[in-house]
C-alpha cells in the first residue's frame, strides 16, 4: 500500500490534477522507429552519456553534482549526490579496517553486489530523465514523451510535464524519491537473490554491526570544523519507510538555505572518492597505518583517536572494488495506483538532523566487535 493512512488526506487542486492525469494513463509507450530522426539521435546520445557516467559509484556521484550545478532547480540531483556518497562509503567500509575482519569475503561480495546494483539501477533510470530535461530547456519545449524509451515510469512523465508547467521543485523532488524507491522495490529489495544473500544472511549484522543505517550529510561550520547531520534508517525493507526517509532527508538539505549552501560548498571542495577520510581525516585514512598481522587494539572514543594511535583504514573505492558489468535492468513499470500521489502532500514533520552521537556509538560498537573477533578467534 502506498497511502499514508486509511483516511485519504485532502489533496490540493494541483495534486488532484496530477492524480486525474495518472488515472488516464494507459500503455502509451513511444516506439523509437516512430519518432523524428533528431529525437532518435538525442535518445542515442543520452544512452551513451548515461553509460559513460554509470561506471561506478564515484562517477555516478560526481555526475549528480555536476548536473545540480547546471540546474539547481532540480533538487533531487543534490540529494541524490549526497545519498550516493553514503552508498560509496558503505561499499568501501566492506574492505575497511573493521568489516574486512568481521565479514567473510563471500559476505563482503554479497553486500557490495546489493549496494552496487541499487546504485547502478537508480542512475540508469534517473540520469536520462535529467538529460531529457536539460535538452528540453535548450529547445524550449518538453521532450518527456521520450521517457518511456528509457524504461522510465509513466508516473514520472506526468510529473515532469507538471514541473514544466508549474516549476514546483518540492513536488518534483519528492516524486523522484517515490520513483527511485519504487523502482528498486522488486529489482533489488524484493529480489530473491538479495533476499537470500543479504536480508536473510545479514539480518543480525545489518542492525548490530554495519554502519549502513546512518546517512550522513557533512558540511563545515564558520570555524572550519566538519559538522555531520543526517538520519538513521529503520525498517529498510519497507518501501513506505524509505519514502518517508527520503522526504526527511530532503527537508534536512533544503529547508534551510544556509545549510544547503554549506553542504554544496563542502561537496564542491571535497570530491567524492569513497573513503571516509573525505569528511573525517582526523579519524580515517585511505592508507593503512597499522603493520600487517598486528592485533587490533581499541583506539577511538567519542569519535577521536587516542594520541599517537593509528587512524582507521578506509580505502578509496577504486582500490576497494573493481568496476562491475551489469545485466540489463529488468523491464516493467512499478506504477499501478494513483494513491501514490498522497506522498506528494507536503508535511510539517522535519528532522533536527542530529546524527553524530548515534554514529559515534556505532563506530565504537564496530571497533569493540573487531577487538573481540581478534581476541577470541
Protein Blocks (a to p, Z undefined) as FASTA:
>chain_A
ZZfbfbdcdddfklmmmmmmmmmpccfbccfklpcfklmmmmmmmmmmmmmmmmbmmlmm
mmmmmmmmmmmmlmmlmmmmmmmmmmmmmmmmmmmmklmmmpcfklmmmmmmmmmmmmmm
mmmmmmmmmmmmmmmmmnopafklmmmmnopafklmmmmmmmmmnopaklmmmmmmmmmm
mmmmmmmmmpmklmmmmmmmmmmmmmmmpcklbccdddddfkopacddddddehkllmkl
mmmmmmmmmmmmmmpmklmmmmmmmmmmmccehiaklmmmmlpccbdfbdehiacddfbe
ehiacehiacdddddfklmpccdddddddeddfblbfklmmmmpccfbdcehiaklmmmm
mmmmmmmmmmmmmmmZZ
